[in-house]
Amino acid sequence: MSRAGRRPLGRSETRQASRRGWDAYAAEYQADHGEFLRDVGLVWCPEGLDEAEARLLGEVAGRRVLEVGCGAAQCSRWLLTQGASCVGVDLSAAQLDHARVLDARTGIAVPVVQADAEELPFATGSFDLAFSAFGAVPFVADVERLLREVARVLRPSGRWVFSVTHPIRWCFPDAPGKAGLVASFPYWDRRAYVESDEDGRPGYVEHHRTLGDYVRALRGAGFVLDDLLEPQWPEGFAREWGGWSRTRGEVIPGTAILGCHRA
């Protein structure tokens, strides 16, 4: 039985927990959400914002693109169909195993690398674009380090777009019903959300940052913030994903999407 709570968690312990947790959770995650994500599709968030319509990455044909925290690489697989050259990176070997399954099922193979997003194994200036759809960004302890790494591997003026849980959501319990609309935590409580097993070992870790934290971290890494999107809950959309639901989504934003470019 897992136990959940909030507490400070450092870089090494976070990395170990994320690798262990996502390896254990990968099959369940893909079974629960694979149909929604599609084998070939770039869905930015539980609200269903689709890159095919949103075009947050701009023109991708002929561009070299890095997906940070790619999971089973559904997003990169779609970008390949749009003429991009993509590479995915993820900490979890089990998630990348699912990428191989989808490669075989779709006939669209995505090159992937198992690596820590805080230590990207690519040469400086290797990519034109980088993105993360609820990938590694909230799951690392040192987001400043991750952003510096993304900036390093991007070419000058390279675009970086990522989606995360909207920081305001951290004030509320992660519950899809009305109980999830009662603020229970200070917005500035930056302790990580940690799920631990019965022996106390962390298996799922998500770090909280305020919007101001993200803006300052981006500037510190050499990025210019171009846009901040807070997708509204779509009319008639009834799907629940954890704490995401119509009940909550019609009142408070669940997702923040930050679009930037390297200065």
Backbone hydrogen bonds, N-H to C=O, Kabsch-Sander energy under -0.5 kcal/mol:
donor,donor_aa,acceptor,acceptor_aa,energy
3,R,196,S,-2.9
5,G,194,V,-2.0
7,R,192,A,-2.1
14,T,10,G,-2.2
15,R,11,R,-2.4
16,Q,12,S,-2.3
17,A,13,E,-2.3
18,S,14,T,-2.7
19,R,15,R,-2.5
20,R,16,Q,-2.4
21,G,17,A,-3.3
22,W,18,S,-2.6
23,D,19,R,-1.8
24,A,20,R,-1.7
25,Y,21,G,-2.0
26,A,22,W,-1.5
29,Y,25,Y,-2.9
30,Q,26,A,-2.6
31,A,27,A,-2.1
32,D,28,E,-2.6
33,H,29,Y,-2.5
34,G,30,Q,-2.0
37,L,33,H,-2.6
38,R,34,G,-2.4
41,G,74,Q,-1.3
43,V,41,G,-0.7
44,W,42,L,-0.5
44,W,49,L,-3.1
48,G,45,C,-2.3
51,E,42,L,-2.8
53,E,50,D,-1.5
54,A,50,D,-3.0
55,R,51,E,-1.8
58,G,55,R,-0.7
62,G,83,G,-2.7
63,R,60,V,-2.5
65,V,63,R,-0.6
65,V,85,S,-3.4
66,L,129,L,-2.0
67,E,87,V,-2.7
68,V,66,L,-0.6
68,V,131,F,-2.7
69,G,67,E,-0.6
69,G,89,V,-2.2
70,C,89,V,-1.7
73,A,70,C,-2.4
77,R,73,A,-2.1
78,W,74,Q,-1.7
79,L,75,C,-2.1
80,L,76,S,-2.0
81,T,77,R,-1.1
81,T,78,W,-0.5
82,Q,78,W,-0.6
82,Q,79,L,-0.9
83,G,80,L,-1.4
84,A,79,L,-2.1
85,S,63,R,-3.1
86,C,84,A,-0.6
87,V,65,V,-2.0
88,G,111,P,-2.5
89,V,67,E,-2.3
90,D,113,V,-1.9
93,A,91,L,-0.6
96,L,92,S,-1.6
97,D,93,A,-1.9
98,H,94,A,-1.5
99,A,95,Q,-1.3
100,R,96,L,-1.6
101,V,97,D,-1.6
102,L,98,H,-2.2
103,D,99,A,-2.4
104,A,100,R,-2.1
105,R,101,V,-2.1
106,T,102,L,-2.5
107,G,103,D,-2.3
108,I,103,D,-0.5
109,A,107,G,-0.6
113,V,88,G,-2.3
115,A,90,D,-1.5
115,A,113,V,-0.7
119,E,116,D,-2.1
122,F,120,L,-1.2
125,G,152,R,-2.1
126,S,123,A,-1.1
126,S,153,V,-0.7
127,F,153,V,-2.6
128,D,64,R,-2.5
129,L,64,R,-1.8
130,A,159,R,-2.1
131,F,66,L,-2.2
132,S,161,V,-1.7
134,F,132,S,-1.0
134,F,163,S,-1.2
136,A,68,V,-0.6
139,F,136,A,-1.7
140,V,137,V,-0.9
143,V,141,A,-0.7
146,L,142,D,-1.8
147,L,143,V,-2.6
148,R,144,E,-2.1
149,E,145,R,-2.1
150,V,146,L,-2.4
151,A,147,L,-2.6
152,R,148,R,-2.1
153,V,149,E,-2.0
154,L,150,V,-0.9
155,R,127,F,-2.5
157,S,262,R,-1.1
158,G,155,R,-2.6
159,R,128,D,-1.4
160,W,260,C,-2.1
161,V,130,A,-1.7
162,F,258,L,-1.9
163,S,132,S,-2.5
164,V,256,A,-2.3
166,H,254,G,-2.2
169,R,166,H,-2.0
170,W,167,P,-1.4
171,C,168,I,-1.7
172,F,169,R,-1.8
175,A,173,P,-2.1
180,G,177,G,-1.6
181,L,178,K,-2.0
182,V,179,A,-1.2
183,A,181,L,-0.6
184,S,171,C,-3.7
185,F,171,C,-2.0
189,D,186,P,-1.8
190,R,188,W,-1.2
192,A,7,R,-1.1
193,Y,206,E,-2.9
194,V,5,G,-3.4
194,V,192,A,-0.6
195,E,204,Y,-2.6
196,S,3,R,-3.2
196,S,194,V,-0.5
197,D,201,R,-2.4
200,G,197,D,-2.3
203,G,195,E,-3.3
204,Y,195,E,-1.5
206,E,193,Y,-2.2
207,H,138,P,-3.4
214,Y,210,T,-1.9
215,V,211,L,-2.4
216,R,212,G,-2.5
217,A,213,D,-2.4
218,L,214,Y,-2.6
219,R,215,V,-2.3
220,G,216,R,-2.4
221,A,217,A,-1.3
222,G,219,R,-1.2
223,F,218,L,-2.7
224,V,261,H,-2.8
226,D,224,V,-0.5
226,D,259,G,-3.0
227,D,259,G,-1.8
229,L,257,I,-2.9
233,W,249,G,-0.8
237,F,234,P,-1.9
238,A,236,G,-0.5
241,W,244,W,-2.0
244,W,241,W,-2.5
249,G,245,S,-3.3
250,E,246,R,-1.9
251,V,248,R,-2.1
252,I,248,R,-2.7
256,A,164,V,-2.5
257,I,229,L,-2.5
258,L,162,F,-2.6
258,L,256,A,-0.5
259,G,227,D,-2.6
259,G,257,I,-0.5
260,C,160,W,-2.4
261,H,224,V,-1.8
262,R,158,G,-2.6
263,A,222,G,-2.9
